[in-house]
Amino acid sequence: MWYGKTAYKKRNPSNNKKQTSGRFEKAGSGFRGYADVHASVKAIVWIVGGPDVVIQALLEVLGREGTLMMLASWEDSPWGAPHKFAEWPEEWQRAYLEEFPPFDSVTSRAHRKWSILTEYLRKWSGACRSNNPEASCVAVGAKAKWLTENHPLQYGYGPGSPFAKLCEANGKVLLPARGVLARLEKLNHTSLMRRIC
């Protein structure tokens, strides 16, 4: 599977799951447990098998007791209504507001601005997703249910949120850069909130 406009020029077919797992492991030095990943497929470079293999590699490195989490949000959120919504004819606006489907943690798509990886993880077997439409997180692994359950609706990034629980579990935030792993950080809740807000 090839991705991108200049696929054959810039892609290296030697990037596979084993090499990707090795890079994650090497950069993470003991990267086990819980991780929140913020990455685009483009940032990681082309890999044989595409986004599925990236997720497989991450889960493999996290181990059986580990959990992978990503911010999903909601692609069709009414808060993210089309930019020119106010300029639409009144009939269109009414139809949009009256017929808009409600958020469903099982079927509502992850927001594309958080990367295609998030949507792949949302559809992963055994994935759990929190019920806060704007700040929903999706997780796979041993503590996926715990991380995503009882997500506060009032403010989705504070106490009781998957982000707070990730910090409580000494989780790490993974920020891959093009071709390498830029940072793997263990964050406390205060610095995580600062980074998100």
Sequence and secondary structure as in RCSB ss.txt:
>XXXX:A:sequence
MWYGKTAYKKRNPSNNKKQTSGRFEKAGSGFRGYADVHASVKAIVWIVGGPDVVIQALLEVLGREGTLMMLASWE
DSPWGAPHKFAEWPEEWQRAYLEEFPPFDSVTSRAHRKWSILTEYLRKWSGACRSNNPEASCVAVGAKAKWLTEN
HPLQYGYGPGSPFAKLCEANGKVLLPARGVLARLEKLNHTSLMRRIC
>XXXX:A:secstr
   STTHHHH  TT  HHHHHHHHHHHHSS  SEEEE   HHHH   TTTHHHHHHHHHHHH TT EEEEE   T
T GGG  TTGGGS HHHHHHHHHH     TTTS   GGG HHHHHHHTSTT EE S TTT EEEEETTHHHHHTT
  SS TTSTTSHHHHHHHTT EEEEEETTEEEEEEE  HHHHHHHH 
